Amino acid sequence: MVAIVQPSRFIVIGLVATVAPAGPVLGGYLSEPFSWKALFLLNLLPGFLVCLCTWLFVLEEGGRKEWFDSHEIIFFSVVATVSGIAMFYRELSIEHPIVDLWAFRIFNFAVGFVFSFILGIGM
């Protein structure tokens, strides 16, 4: 028997998996002032918030609104594209960028990023 999972469940699982790598970093900060036992409570609140926000705010109306026939979807697509281009321009043109895109010149880093990107898309 095969269980059918709704697409929204995949989104929740993907978001939780995306937030999960922050755990070890925050865990290091928690283990200093508190006990190591506090690490088990670390992901409860963020995981709950991610699940709640996904349930409330992720819209799955693209198929119903025929994707780019919707003015709302076109608007947010244009905003995302312009914002992405502006981010790349700024990060590549300032002296001390927040996101160092020049790191992609390192072959091992770039290959690792591509694999992580593919894994994230798969989730």
Steps between C-alpha positions, in 0.01 A plus 500: 500500500641837398428809705422817307649812653356840416744748339468737797653230724809496277534875546486469879758220497727700269482813715575309818797333329621840380493652849660194663868588428469800734468257791870418554602867490236606748567187702859610555381829643243327720734239642731762651260677739256209536532125510537275196146386575372835369605391150204265479261794540673713239299408191157483662404866470656570156355176363155588631522853357613376158215249487246760611619768256506253213149382580370859518693686230613265223255537214448209265271681263721503191326209332156639575593850376682367189842617627601801292144596415479631858607863552607418856736224387645720224555785748684285755705333224615841375579614856703183563692535171582869551598438863728213398676707235541792744644266765755353258602847379545634852682197638744493207568875502562592867824452690364294792193306382268317736494200266844448345407379152866497399530178703348320201836535323619219730417181311433275802269758655308549176453124447388455862251783457357347183452166676334670798276696263393180321431333835292799611297494178443129550359560847 
